[in-house]
Amino acid sequence: MSTWDLQRRNQTQVTEFIILGISDYPDLQIVLFIVFLFIYLVTLIGNLTILTLMCFDSRLHTPMYFFLCNLAILDLCLTSCTIPKMLSIFLMSNQSISFWGCMTQLYLLMSFTGMDFYLLTAMAYDRYVAICNPLRYSVIMNKRVCALLSFISWVVGFLDVLPHGLYISHFSFCGHNMINHLFCDFQTILKLSCSDTSVIKLLIKTIDVCLALVALVLLLTSYSHIISSILKMQSVKGRYKAFSTCSSHLTVVSMYFGTVFFVYVRPMSKNVTSVDKLLDASYNTVIPMFNPIIYSLRNKDIKAALKKVMKGRTNT
C-alpha cells in the first residue's frame, strides 16, 4: 500500500469545526459580546434607515443613492454572515459550526468582500461622471447603466470566489478542526488542511489579484481625473462643492482598502493573537457600521429626507 493510501486511511472525516474565538481571555467574553452586539445593531439600524429613506423620498432616486442602496444591502449581508455566530460564541460558548456551515460562511465572506471592491469602483466612476462631465451625467448614468454596473459587481463577486469555495470544500483536514479565529477565515482554514494548497494559492495569485488590480486601477483613474477637474475650477465655492460630493466615498474607500490591505498583506505570525483576530474582523464588522454614518453626517439630502420622515411621523 502506498504512502498516500496510508495517509488517506488515517484521515478522519471532519463534520464540524470548532471556532476558538478569544479563548485566551475568558473574562472578556461578555464585554466582547456587548461590543459586537452594539456594532451589529448600529449597522442594522444605520443601513436599514438609509434603505427606508431611499424608498420613501423621491429626491434620493438618483444614481449615487442607487449605489449607496446597494452598498447598504451589501453591508447588511457582510455583517450578518459573521457577527451572529460570533455573538453566540461570546455569550453561550457555542463554538461548533458544521463543515458546510463553515464553507458557506467562508464563501459568502469572500464574495461580499470582493463585491465591496467592485461596488466602490462603480461608485467612483459615478462620481467621475458627475464631476468631470456634469452636463451629460443624466445621459451617461442612466438607469440601465446603473443597473448593469450593480449587476456586474454582484455577479463577479459571487463567481470570482466560486472556484475557491468548491476547491476548499473538497480539502482533507485529517481530523484538524480547531479554527483559531473569530470566524471561518480563509488563511486559517488553509493552515488546517492536509491537502495540497498550491492550486488554491495559484487561483488567488491569478484571479483575485488580477481582478483587484483592475478595480484599483479603475478607481485610481477615476479619482485622478476627479482631482484634476477640481483643481482646474476657478471658483473656491465650486471646488468645495465638487469635493464634498465625493468626500464621503473617498473616506469609505480609504478605510476599506487600507484595512483590507493591512489585514491580508501584513506578515502573519505563526501564533495568531487575540489582537490579530480583532484586526481581521474589523473590515467585515466595523467598516459596515461606519459606512451609513459617514454617508449621512455630511449629506444634506439624507438629512433632509430623515427630517421629512420624522416630521411625517410626528404629524400622524
Secondary structure as UniProt FT lines:
FT   HELIX           3..10
FT   STRAND          16..19
FT   TURN            23..24
FT   HELIX           26..28
FT   HELIX           29..56
FT   HELIX           58..60
FT   HELIX           63..80
FT   TURN            81..82
FT   HELIX           83..92
FT   STRAND          96..98
FT   HELIX           99..132
FT   HELIX           134..136
FT   HELIX           137..140
FT   HELIX           143..160
FT   HELIX           162..169
FT   TURN            174..175
FT   STRAND          178..179
FT   HELIX           186..192
FT   HELIX           198..203
FT   HELIX           204..208
FT   HELIX           209..232
FT   HELIX           236..265
FT   HELIX           274..297
FT   HELIX           300..315
//
